[in-house]
Amino acid sequence: MARVLVFYQYYCTPRGAWGTRYYEFSRRWVRAGHAVTIVTSIYDKSDLTPTGFVTRLDVEGAHIIAFDLRLSNKHGMARRLWTFLLYSLLGSWYALTLPADVVVASSGPISIGVPGLMARWLRGKPLIFEVRDLWPEGAIQLGLLPSRLGRRVAHAFERLCYRSARVVVALSPGMAEGVNRVAPRARVAVISNAADLELFDPARGGGEAAPVGAPPDLNGRSVVLYAGTLGRANSSTEIVDLATELKARGADDVRIAVLGDGYERPDMERLARARGLENLVFLGLQPKAAVAAWHARAALTLCAFKPYPVLATCSPNKLFDSLSAGRPVINNTDGWIRDLLERHDCGMSYPAGDVRRAAEQIVALCHDPARREAMGRRARALAETEFSLDHLADRFAGLFTP
């Protein structure tokens, strides 16, 4: 059994409103006999409450060390960079002092590689470097890294992280390809985000029953659910445009419900008010149990990102929640998610920005319950066979030893 030291800045349990990958993985690793320590910080969508600058918690056998460094995607770039830098410096102390047989550094931000590299090069600890998004390519395509020198330094650090790791964990096939373009000799394992088969089990019910606090306007209408971040990478304006198109088509029996928060939410709400969109409902951040209840109520879900090639490699939690809940996905990315939905016939894809096509797909599925339910059954079967938490946690734990 291994002593596993994890550096991950966004730790969250189901009481929060964020992905629970390391909560779920760590408790399974503990049950398997591993000793797990996670060094994290305070994300505004997590449920961690600091009791001092360094808070220590025991969460189902995993030891959590949380720095009171506040992190939000609403923060400006300078503040975010400062938070990332300070975390990496503080984390390096623990990388050099805590007992460990293997170290996991989960990026982004890629600065998480600093404590991982400290443990690798100064203590000789095996490093597993996890890539949850491709950086700096994502920052470059989104226009966040304009400096040529900055790009060179960023690419060099990315390459160093990949080459220093015993294995690189990529969350999608597209990310794995991106890693191998930078470091062709790197050993890469694809371990995606996971499906919570228990929490999102469609057999637990839902159907036409509205979740607690649901606006009465949703009663008797088909709900198209977007549950996720409303940040710079997400097609937030496109969701408003889609609601506009549905209204223009007279699809009064369809409502788009948005669960989440982020940098672009205020602009979305202002635009929706200006257009008089009563078919677009903003529900804010919700804990994981409430997200599951909304999936049970939904007819379909949305997976929408801005049309940058790097975003086609993403592995969004919203996809796996939808598959777990047995809900077809309407997707606008042109990558592995599109291929997955087509191969298993559990969703439909449209070109990013083509809200007319998206509206056609939504109306067609909302008015064809037999086809929609068949797609949902295939979605659930896919979640069970390929993306279960137990299966993926076991695969990851298999990397702890050579």
Long-range contacts (C-beta under 8 A, 24 or more apart in sequence): 1-32, 1-33, 1-34, 1-35, 2-34, 2-35, 2-101, 2-102, 2-400, 2-401, 3-34, 3-35, 3-37, 3-99, 3-100, 3-101, 3-102, 4-29, 4-34, 4-35, 4-36, 4-37, 4-100, 4-101, 4-102, 4-103, 4-104, 4-400, 5-37, 5-39, 5-94, 5-95, 5-98, 5-99, 5-100, 5-102, 5-103, 5-104, 5-119, 5-125, 6-36, 6-37, 6-38, 6-39, 6-103, 6-104, 6-105, 6-106, 7-38, 7-39, 7-91, 7-95, 7-103, 7-104, 7-105, 7-106, 7-112, 7-115, 7-116, 8-38, 8-39, 8-40, 8-104, 8-105, 8-106, 8-112, 9-40, 9-41, 9-43, 9-71, 9-84, 9-87, 9-109, 9-112, 10-40, 10-41, 10-43, 10-45, 10-46, 10-71, 11-38, 11-40, 11-43, 11-46, 11-48, 11-64, 11-66, 12-43, 12-45, 12-46, 12-47, 12-48, 13-46, 13-47, 13-59, 14-199, 14-287, 14-288, 14-289, 15-47, 15-287, 15-288, 16-43, 16-45, 16-46, 16-47, 16-48, 16-287, 16-288, 17-45, 17-46, 17-260, 17-261, 17-285, 17-286, 17-287, 17-288, 17-291, 18-43, 18-45, 18-46, 19-193, 19-317, 20-196, 20-288, 21-193, 21-194, 22-106, 23-59, 23-60, 23-62, 24-194, 24-196, 24-389, 24-393, 25-389, 25-392, 25-393, 25-396, 26-59, 26-60, 26-61, 26-62, 27-59, 27-60, 27-61, 27-62, 28-389, 28-390, 28-393, 28-394, 28-397, 29-62, 29-393, 29-397, 30-60, 30-61, 30-62, 31-61, 32-394, 32-397, 34-397, 34-400, 35-63, 36-61, 36-62, 36-63, 37-62, 37-63, 37-64, 37-65, 37-98, 37-100, 38-62, 38-63, 38-64, 38-65, 39-65, 39-67, 39-91, 39-94, 39-115, 40-64, 40-65, 40-66, 40-67, 41-66, 41-67, 41-68, 41-69, 41-70, 41-71, 41-83, 41-87, 42-66, 42-67, 42-68, 42-69, 42-70, 42-71, 43-71, 43-72, 44-70, 44-71, 44-72, 44-74, 45-261, 45-285, 47-287, 65-94, 73-229, 73-231, 73-232, 73-262, 73-263, 74-261, 74-262, 74-263, 77-144, 80-109, 84-109, 84-111, 84-112, 85-111, 87-111, 87-112, 88-112, 88-113, 88-114, 88-115, 89-114, 91-115, 92-118, 95-119, 95-123, 96-122, 96-123, 100-125, 101-125, 101-126, 101-400, 102-126, 102-127, 102-128, 102-400, 103-127, 103-128, 104-128, 104-130, 105-129, 105-130, 105-161, 106-130, 106-132, 107-131, 107-132, 107-133, 107-135, 107-161, 108-132, 108-133, 108-135, 109-135, 110-135, 110-136, 110-154, 110-157, 110-158, 110-161, 113-157, 113-160, 113-161, 116-161, 116-164, 116-165, 117-160, 117-161, 117-164, 120-164, 120-165, 121-164, 126-166, 126-402, 127-164, 127-165, 127-166, 128-165, 128-166, 128-167, 128-168, 128-169, 128-399, 128-400, 129-161, 129-162, 129-164, 129-165, 129-167, 129-168, 129-169, 130-168, 130-169, 130-170, 130-171, 131-168, 131-169, 131-170, 131-171, 131-175, 131-178, 131-179, 132-171, 132-315, 133-171, 133-175, 133-310, 133-313, 133-314, 134-175, 134-178, 134-179, 134-310, 134-313, 137-178, 137-310, 138-233, 138-308, 138-310, 138-311, 141-308, 141-309, 141-310, 141-311, 142-232, 142-233, 142-306, 142-308, 155-182, 158-182, 159-183, 162-186, 166-399, 166-402, 167-399, 169-396, 169-399, 171-314, 171-315, 172-313, 172-314, 172-315, 172-335, 172-336, 173-313, 173-336, 174-312, 174-313, 174-335, 174-336, 175-313, 175-315, 177-313, 178-310, 178-313, 189-395, 189-399, 191-392, 191-395, 191-396, 192-315, 192-320, 192-387, 192-392, 193-315, 193-316, 193-317, 193-319, 193-320, 193-387, 194-320, 194-387, 194-388, 194-389, 194-392, 194-393, 195-320, 195-321, 195-323, 195-324, 195-383, 195-384, 195-387, 195-388, 195-389, 196-288, 196-292, 196-320, 196-321, 196-324, 196-389, 197-324, 197-383, 197-384, 197-388, 197-389, 199-288, 199-289, 199-292, 199-324, 200-292, 200-295, 200-296, 200-321, 200-324, 200-325, 201-324, 201-325, 202-296, 202-325, 202-326, 202-327, 202-376, 202-380, 204-292, 204-296, 205-296, 206-293, 206-295, 206-296, 206-297, 207-296, 207-297, 208-297, 209-296, 209-297, 210-297, 211-290, 211-293, 211-294, 211-296, 211-297, 212-290, 212-293, 213-283, 214-297, 215-281, 217-255, 217-278, 217-281, 218-255, 218-257, 218-281, 218-297, 220-253, 221-252, 221-253, 221-254, 221-255, 222-253, 222-254, 222-255, 222-299, 222-300, 222-366, 223-255, 223-256, 223-257, 223-294, 223-297, 223-298, 223-299, 224-254, 224-255, 224-256, 224-257, 224-298, 224-299, 224-300, 224-301, 224-302, 224-330, 224-362, 224-366, 225-256, 225-257, 225-259, 225-294, 225-295, 225-297, 225-298, 225-300, 225-301, 225-302, 225-322, 225-327, 226-256, 226-257, 226-258, 226-259, 226-260, 226-301, 226-302, 226-304, 226-318, 227-258, 227-259, 227-260, 227-286, 227-291, 227-294, 227-295, 227-301, 227-318, 227-321, 228-259, 228-260, 228-316, 228-317, 228-318, 229-260, 229-261, 229-262, 230-258, 230-260, 230-261, 230-262, 230-263, 230-264, 230-265, 230-268, 231-262, 231-263, 231-264, 232-263, 232-264, 232-306, 233-305, 233-306, 233-308, 233-311, 233-314, 234-262, 234-264, 234-304, 234-305, 234-306, 235-304, 235-305, 235-306, 235-307, 235-332, 235-352, 235-353, 236-262, 236-264, 236-265, 236-267, 236-268, 237-264, 237-267, 237-268, 237-271, 238-304, 238-332, 238-352, 238-353, 238-355, 239-268, 239-280, 239-302, 239-304, 240-268, 240-271, 240-272, 240-275, 240-277, 240-280, 241-355, 242-302, 242-355, 242-358, 242-359, 242-362, 243-272, 243-277, 243-279, 243-280, 244-275, 244-277, 244-355, 245-355, 245-356, 245-358, 245-359, 246-279, 246-359, 246-362, 246-363, 247-275, 247-277, 247-279, 249-359, 249-363, 251-279, 251-359, 251-362, 251-363, 251-366, 252-279, 253-366, 254-279, 254-362, 254-363, 254-366, 255-279, 255-280, 255-281, 256-280, 256-281, 256-302, 257-281, 257-283, 257-294, 257-298, 258-282, 258-283, 259-283, 259-284, 259-285, 259-286, 259-290, 259-291, 259-294, 260-284, 260-285, 261-285, 291-321, 292-321, 292-325, 295-321, 295-322, 295-324, 295-325, 295-327, 296-325, 298-325, 298-327, 299-327, 299-365, 299-366, 299-372, 300-327, 300-328, 300-329, 300-330, 300-362, 300-365, 300-366, 300-372, 301-325, 301-327, 301-328, 301-329, 301-330, 302-329, 302-330, 302-331, 303-329, 303-330, 303-331, 303-332, 303-333, 303-337, 304-331, 304-332, 304-352, 305-332, 305-333, 305-352, 306-352, 307-332, 307-334, 307-352, 307-353, 312-336, 312-337, 312-338, 320-383, 320-387, 322-347, 322-379, 323-379, 323-380, 323-382, 323-383, 323-387, 324-380, 324-383, 324-387, 325-379, 325-380, 326-376, 326-377, 326-379, 326-380, 326-383, 327-376, 327-379, 328-365, 328-372, 328-375, 328-376, 328-379, 329-379, 330-358, 330-361, 330-362, 330-365, 332-358, 340-382, 344-378, 344-379, 344-382, 345-375, 345-378, 346-375, 346-376, 346-378, 346-379, 346-382, 347-375, 347-379
